[in-house]
Amino acid sequence: MARILAVQAMFALGMAACLMFLPAVVPAHPGVQVLAGSLLLILLAAASFGLRRIARAHRRERTRARSALDLVDTVLCTSREWLWAVDDLGYFTISSSASEALLGYDASELIGKPCTLVIGAEDLARARESRKSAQDADTTLWTGVVVRCRHRDGSTVWMESSGRTSPARAGQRGGFQGTSRLLAPGTAAESAADHSRARVREVIDRQLIVTAFQPVRDLGSGNVIGVEALSRFVSDDGATADYWFDEAAAVGLGPELEFAALEAALSAARQIPANMYLALNLSPATCLDHRLPGLLALSPVPLDRIVLELTEHHEVADYDHLTAELAHLRMQGLRLAVDDAGSGFASMRHIVHLRPDIIKLDRSLIAGINDDIGQHALGAAMVAFARQIGATLIAEGIETAAELAAVDGLGMTAGQGYYLGRPTIQPEEWAKWAAGPGNRPINGEAAVPGSDPACSDHASFPAYRPYNQASPN
């Protein structure tokens, strides 16, 4: 419309110029001249009126646009919901000030930054899948997608998000824009449980568990006499095994995850040399599970090479029941160990009630035992106690030559720790452990008592004995 009026105005101005400066163009008759002048005046008036209308319309449009922008700015500044937009590469292009209250980031800190700053890669993938499910097939809108975000301080923030897909336009990238609000505590707890349950179930169903083995060495010969199976989880966030087992237990999938880890360990143990035992960590509840005997019966590792390790971190409600359930397996050669002994009262209660074949002293007791009189005295008492009940004593977490010398001097039977061998998932490393006496350097230092100057005063140690053979008093 503006273009048509502009053409009309130019035409009128041109005709007026012709009449004024080129009289020969219009006949000299006065009536014709009056008619031509009137037409020109009408054209000029119409063009002027149209241009004024367009100018007023543009002013109104600018006023409405300014009001809309003011309203959007007000919403961005005052809304308790977080308004955001990201481009197709996942970088923030808009963020409201609510981001500071909800996520700990000022809006200016987010714009231009990747959205992975506030949402993990795995959570982002899940959010995209949830968006596809919630999105209307005929539109680009979605509502009610629950997303786990990450606060600046590292804590978890559960939000419900709604938004739409923004298509690419000339000179502009496409992406997504929407709003997010904080979930109520009860709803957030349910979402967290659902999220955890889905993660754990994925690990179980997809078998995303690998097994590392750490050697246990006889302190008299230096030979590797056994290995402890340690679960490693394949995940983007690098969470520890303790985290995964705790999360599984919290959502009622603890036994399922333990059995999945157990199956992975037994499968990997096919490549462990036959002269070594296999130690498996299980909770007391899993030891009572009716599936355990059947799984161990199908194990490629015979029962007389398997040790079940119970940690003090799990409570035993009924020791008589646990003892009775394990009795048949122990009669077939299965051995029982109490892990983390010395780290708390629960472990000592486990020892008294379960009469284990093996007692594994916790790293907290071994660390610095060479310099601490109290730890040294407690270590000596545990050696005497183990002899009294006919159990083998293993020192866990040996990380220095001085610690190795100290536990040797106390008469401890076996040891485990980074100084004696790190956990590994490499079968070729497992095979090397069967090569004979462990007199090769470990972490750059000698690993065998007597081969290191720090151990020279402790050259004579008790030989390794079978676990079902009590030591003489």
N, C-alpha and C positions, 0 to 999 in steps of 0.2 A: 504494500500500500504506500509506504513512504517513497519507494522508487517511482511509482506512477505519479504521485503528487510532485515529486521533484522534476520529472520530465515535463509535466504540465506547466510548472512554474518557468522552466527554462524556455519552453515553447512560447509562453505568453510574453516573457521578457524579450525574446527574439522578435516576435511580431511587433511589439511596441517599438523596438529599435528601428525596425523597417519603416513603420509609419512616420516616425519622427525624423529619420535621417534620409529615407528614400521615398519621397512623396510620389514618385512616378510609379511605384509599385501598386498604389491604390488609385482607382479612378478619381478624377477631380470632382465628381458629383457630391454635393454636401451630404446627401442621405446615406450614400454608401460609406462615406468616411465616418459618419456618426455610428452606423451599424457596426463597422469594423472596430471602432474604438470601444463600443459597448461590449462587444465579444471579448476583447482583450481585457477590459476591466473585470468582466465576470470570471475569466480564467485566472487572472491574478488574485481576485478575491477568494476563489475556491481553493487555489493552491495555498494561499496564506492561511485560510481557515483550517485546511487539512494539516498543514505543518504545525499550527498551534495545538491542534488536537493531539498530534503525535508527540509533541513536546510534553504536553500535560500527561499523556499516558505513560511516557517514559519516566516522568517525575514520580507518578503514582507507583510505577513498577519499582523504581529505585527505593521509594519509601517502604513498600511492602517487603522488598528484599532486605533492606536494612533492618526492618522490624523482625523478619524471620531470622536473620543472622543474630540479632540481639537476643531473640528467644532461644536460639540454639546455644548461644554463649551462656545465657542464664542457666539453661538445663545442664550444660557441661560443667558449670561452676557449682551448682546447688544440688543436683540430683544425687541421691544416695546410691543409685545404680551406676555402674561403670559403663560409659559409652566409649566404644573403641572402633577402629577400622584398621585392617591390615591389607597390604597388597598381595598379589598372587605369589610373591616369594616369602610371605610370612613376616614382613617388616611393618611395624606400626606406622600408620600415617595420621591417626587421630587417637587421642586418649583424653578422657575427661579427668578432672581433678580428683574424682572418687578413687582413682588408682592408688593415691597415697594412703587413704584410710583403709582400703581393702588389701592392698598388696605391698605397701611400704615404699612405693616408687612415685615420685612426682611425675606429672604428665610429661613434662619436658624431658625427663630421663628415659621415657619409653619411646617417644617419637623418633623414628629412624633406626630403632633397635629391633632385633628379631624377637618374635613372640616366644621363642624358646627360653627367653630370659625369665618368663613367669610360668611356663608350662613345659614339662619334660617331653622329650621326643616320644616316649611311649604313650604318655597321657594325651599328647597332641594327636597321635594316630588313632587312639580310642575315641577322642572327641570328634574326629572327622568321620569315623564309622557311625557314631551315634547321630551326627548331623545328617548323614545320608538316610538313616532310618527315620528321623523325625521330619525330614523335609518333604513337603507336599510334592507329589509327582508333577503337578501342573504349574508350580511356582518355584521361586528361588528362596522362599522363606522357610525358616525352621524355628521351632520353639521348644523350650523345656529341656535342653540338653545339659546334663549334669557333667561338670568338668572339674578335675582336680588341678588346682594351680599351686604355685610355689611362692610363698611370701618372701620378701627380701631377707628376713632373718632365717630362712630355711624351713619354716613350719609349713604345714599343709593348709590350704584354703579351698574349701569346696564351694563352687558357684553353680548357679543355673543360668545358662546363656540362651539368648534368642537373637536372631539376626536374619540376614539375607545375603545372597551372593550379589556382588556388584560387577557387572560385565565391563570388559575393557572398552574404552572410548578413544576417540582420536586424541593422541598425545597423552593418554592416561592409562595406567595399568588397571586390570581388574583386581578382584580380591573379595574380601568379606568385611561386613560392618554389622555391629549389633550392640547389645547391652548384656551385662552380667550382673547378677545380684548375689549377695551372700546367702547361703542356705541356713536355715534354722539349725541349731545344734543337733536336734533329734534326727532331722532329715540328713544332715551332714554325716552323722554317725552311721546311718543306714547306707548312705552312698559309699562311705569309706569301707564298710564291711563288704558291700557288693563288689567294689573295685578290687579289694584284697582277694576276695574269693575267686574272682575272675582271673586275677594274675596267677594265683597258686594253681588253679585248675589248668591254666594254660601250660605251666611248667610241668605238671604231672602228665597231661595228655600228650604234649609234644616231646616229653622226655628230655627237657632242657637241663639235665643234671650230668655232670662229669665227675669222675672220682680221682682225687689225688691220694697218693699213699706216702706216708712219712715213716721212715725206718725206726725201729726200736733196737738198740744194740746191747749185747751182753757186755758188761763192763770189765769182765775178766779177759775175754778174747778179742773184743772189738767186732765180733761177727754180728750181722743183722739177724735177729732171731724172730722178728715179727714186723708187721706193718699196721699202722692205723689208717683206716679209710676216712677221708675227709671230703665232704661234698662241696662241689663248686657249681654255682648256678650261672647259666647263660642268660644274662639280662643286660639291658642298656644302662641301668643305673648303678651297676657294680655292687649291689647290696651283698652283705656278708651272709654266710650260711645261717648264723644265729638269727639274723633279721628274718630270713625266709621261714625258718622253723617257728619262730615266735608268731609271725603273721599267720601262718597256716593254723597254728594252735588257736589263735584268737577267733578264727572264723570256722572252727570245727573241722578243719582238714588236716590236723596234725598227724594222725596215723597214716592217712593216705600219702602225705608227702614223705613221711619216714619210710614207708614201704617202697615208694618210688626210689628213694635214695639207696635203700637197702638192696633193691634189685640191681641198680646201676653199679653198686660196689661189688656185689657177688659176680656180676658179669665181667667186670674189669679184673677181678681177682683170678680169673683163669690164667693170667699171665704172670702171677706172682710165683716165684720159685717155691717148690713143694716143701722145702725145709723151713718155711716161715709160717707163723700163725697170722691170722687175719682178725684185727680188732674192729668191731662195728659199734658205733654209738647209737643207743636206743633209749627212749624214755621208758620209765616203768609201765606206763599205760600201754605202750606198744608191745612190751614184753608179755603183757596179759592178753593180747589180741589173739583170737583163735587161728588167725591166718599165719602166724609166725612159725609154728612147727612144720606146717606143710611147705612153706617157702624154704626153710632150712633143709628140709628133707630132699628138695630138688636142687639144692645148691651144688655147684661144681667143686666147692671146697668142702671137704668132710668136716663133720662136727668137731672132731678132735683137733682141728686146726682153727676153730672159730672161738673168739672171745667176745662176749657182749659187755660193753662198757656202759655203766649207769652213772649219770652225773648227779651231783648234789642239787642241781638247780630244779629238779623235778621232785615233787613231794610223793611219798609212798603212803597211801592211805591204810593199806593192810599188808603188812610184811608177811604174815603167815600165808595169805593167798598168793602173793608173788613168789614166795619160796616154794610153795607146793606146785605152782604152774611151771617153774623152771627146773624142778627136781628131776623130771623124766629126761629132759634135754641134757642136764648135767651128768646124769648116769651114763649117757651115750657119748660123753667126752667133751661136751660144751663147757667152756670155762667162763667164769663171771669175774668182771673187774669193776671196782668202784673208782670212778674218775674224779679228779679235782679234790682229792683227799687233803685235808689240812686247810681248806679255804673257808670252812664253816662247820657248824655243828651237824648239819644234815648229813654230810659225808661220813662223819664218824658214826652216826646212827645207822646209816646204810651198812657200814662195816660190821658193826656189832650184830645186827639182825640178819644180814645176808651171808656172812662168813665167806667173803669172796676168795677166789684163787689168786687174784692180783689186786694190789693197792697202788694206785698211781698218784704220786704226790703232786700237788698243784704247783704251777710256776711261781705263785706268790710266796711259797715256802722255799723254793730253790733259788730264786733270784737273790744274789748277794749272800748266799749261805756261807761262803768262805770268809766273810767279814763280820757277820752278825752272830753273836754268841747265843742269843735266844733262838734263832732259826737253827743253828747248829745243834743245840740241845734238843730241840723238838725233832729234828731229823734223826738224831740218835735214838730218841724214844720211839719213833715210828719204826725204826729198824728192829728194835727189840720187840715191839708189839707184833710186827709182821712175823717174826720168828716164832713167837708164842702161839699164833693162830695158824701157822703153816702157810702163810701167803708170800708170794713174791712181791717185792717192792720195786717200783719203777719211778725214777725221778724224771718229771716232765719239765720241759722248757730250759734245758741246759744250753746256755748260749756263750759261755766262756770256758777257757781252759781251767781257770781257778775254780769255777763252779763244778766242773767235772772232777777235778782233784778232790774237792771237799766231799762230794757224794761218794766217791770211791773210798775215801778214807773212812767214811762212816759204815761201809760195808753194804751199801745198796747194790742190788743185783743187776739192774739194767737201767738204761737211760734213753731219753728221747729229747730232741730239741734241735734248733738250727745248727748248733755246733757239731752235732752228730749226723746231721742230714736234714735237708729241707724237704717239704712235701713236693711231689712232682706228679704230673699226669703222663709222663713219658715212659712207655714200656721199656725202652732201652736202658733207662736209668734203673728201673726195677730189676732188670736182669743183672746189672753190675753188682747189686747187693749180694748176690749168691756167689761171688768170686772168691770168698774166703775171708780171712781176718781183715777187719776194716782199718788197715794201716795206711790208707791213702789220705792225702790232705783233704780236709773239709773246711771250706771257707778260708783256705789259705793256711791252715794250721793243722798240726797232727791231731788225729781224733782218738787215738788209742791210749789208754792209761799207760804211763811208763815211757811213751815215745815223745812226750813233751816235757821240757825241764820242770814245768810246774807240777808234774805228776811224779817226779822221780822218787819221792818219799813214799809212794803208794804203789809199788810195783807188784805187790801180791794181793789178790782179791779172791773172794769165793768164786768158784766156777758156777756157771749157769746150771740150774737144776730144773727138772720138770715141774710144772705148776701143781701137780697133784702129789708132789713129794715134799713133805715137811722138812724144814731145816732142823738140825739138832740144836738143842738149847745150849 
